[in-house]
Amino acid sequence: MDSATPLRSETRILFVCMGNICRSPSAEAVLRELARREFPQLRLVIDSAGTHGYHVGDAPDPRSIAAGRARGYDLAPLRARQVDEADFSRFDWLLAMDEANLARLRQLAPAGAAGQARLFLEFASESLRSEVPDPYYGGAADFELVLDLLESASRRMLRQLNSAAAAAATRDAGNRG
């Protein structure tokens, strides 16, 4: 991660798509579960939101729930909400699924906070894509592709967060010694 990466003990991440019923709740569930399984030492707060309020209060799309469940991710308890300016003070990272939602986040950002908004797939170095495509009007294969992309980017992000946390712990131990 770059120098803007938070190095405190808890990292707060907000995933953002348009309606908060397909991509961003899937990203929330994937990162939460992979962190629990593979990096339990990391202290993360993970949430998701939409740039538009079309589905506020709704559960994720049933196809997202089913695709996630098949891979061991539980999206069912999640509920859609709309991102707001206060999220820039509540979260270290606001990770958009595509350029349009990234642009909307940067419009909402208070002065000096636009850098907290990035594309999530920036963390997926092996991906030839920069955006997570919206599966809403697609079929089962589109929801599977979304999960593939989210898993790849989540694992890479978790490795980077773990490395940053380990470096900070080593530096802190050296300062005490």
Sequence and secondary structure as in RCSB ss.txt:
>XXXX:A:sequence
MDSATPLRSETRILFVCMGNICRSPSAEAVLRELARREFPQLRLVIDSAGTHGYHVGDAPDPRSIAAGRARGYDL
APLRARQVDEADFSRFDWLLAMDEANLARLRQLAPAGAAGQARLFLEFASESLRSEVPDPYYGGAADFELVLDLL
ESASRRMLRQLNSAAAAAATRDAGNRG
>XXXX:A:secstr
  TTS  SSEEEEEEEESSSSSHHHHHHHHHHHHHHHH TTSEEEEEEEESS TTTT    HHHHHHHHHTT   
TT    B  TTHHHH SEEEESSHHHHHHHHHH  TT GGGEEEGGGG TT S SS    TTS HHHHHHHHHHH
HHHHHHHHHHHHHHHHHHHHHHHHHH 
